[in-house]
Amino acid sequence: MPLHFELVTPEKLVRSEDVYMVTVPGTEGDFGVLEGHAPLVSTLRDGELLVFATQSGQPATIRVEGGFAEVNERGLTVLAERAEA
């Protein structure tokens, strides 16, 4: 079952897709999110999101600056001040 992932900046919706896993640079450390993850809200530190489309594939890397991430029953939403692939 895929994880629904959205990356949003103040300017636009950067990505909205179903993926296998996303690794997020939280202020308390990096954390991975899979489908079914417990609800969570975390602030982001400047770093790289790793987006795994499949379990065995290479991740896409997206640099993010500031913002926060929320995991809920609908998936993972990352609201970043800036994001660039």
N, C-alpha and C positions, 0 to 999 in steps of 0.2 A: 504494500500500500504506500503510495507516495506522500511526501510532505509538501503542503502548499506553502510556497515561499514568495514574499513580496518585499522588494527594496524600494523605499520611497525617499525622495529628497524634497526640500521645499519647492523646487522647480517642477518636478515631474515624478511619475511612476517609472522607475528605472528597469525593474524586472518584476514579472508576475508569472510564476511557473510551478509545475510540480517537479520535485527533485527527490533524490534519495536522502541526502543529508547536507546540512550547512554547519560549518564551524565558524563561530562568532567571537570576535575579540572583545570580551567583556572587561570591565574595569577590575574585576576580581580574578580574571584569568580567562583563557579561551575555553569555550564549551561547545560541544557538538549537539545538534538537534536532529532527531529522527522523528518520524511519524509516531504519535502517541506519547511524546515527551510531556512531562508534568508542566502545568502552567508556571510561567516564570516571567519576570520583568527584570531587565538588567540595563545599566548604562553601558555605553560603548567607550572604549579607548580607541585612539587612532591606530589603525591596523588593517589587516586583510581578512575579508570574508572568503572562505573557501566553499564553493558551491559544487557539490558532487551530484551530477545528473543521474549517475548509476552507481551501484555499489563498487564496481571494479574500474570505473573510469577515472581519468585525470580531472582534478577540480579546476573550475574557472576561478580566477582570483580577482576580487574586486576590492580596491582600496577604499576604506571608509574613514570619515573624520567626524567625531562627535555623534551624539544622538542616543537612541536606546533601542533595545530589542524586546519584543513581547512574543511569548509562546502561549497559545491558547488552543481551544478545541478546533479552531479553523486552520491552525498552522503557525508559521513564523512570520512576523512582520518586523522588518528593520527600518526604523525611521532615522536616517542619517543626515547630518548637516551637509555633508558632501560625499559623493561616491564617484569613483572613476574606475573603469575596467582596465 
